[in-house]
Amino acid sequence: MKAILDACCGSRMFWFDRRHPDVVFMDRREETHTLCDGRTLEIKPDLVGDFREMPFNDGAFRLVVFDPPHLIHAGESSWLAKKYGKLDRKTWRDDLKAGFRECFRVLEPGGVLVFKWCEDQVSTAEVLKLASHEPLFGHRRGKTVFLVFMKPSIFSIQAAERKKNEN
């Protein structure tokens, strides 16, 4: 099994090596579009799958990249929806909550989750209410935010239990 999962790879825009041998590129879409400027947009994952219910064992990956669609208001045929995907207006909260749950499930203990979000339509603060863990650190550039999480290891869980029992 490969060590890294990109759970919503889209067209793999931010990857330096779009064919990195250690990455499973997954997306629920497999499609090709011609954008308004004539460029071809290809979404061709290694595996067609849904980030809300991933077909992997618990703890299967050391690193998970979660860059879900961030748009809830975009026309079905708009180039933005084609390029970035689109969340359902009614279920996006439940969908992202399930996505975070699945990302942490498939991470090994001590594994790292890199989350990318664009605040064009929904704030990061609102999205973080849906995550089951707090980020360790992050970086903002304009409307785009990168956050890094770590799944607790058995050692950090034991330390938290000891600290709780001391109080």
Disulfide bonds with the S-S distance in Angstrom:
none
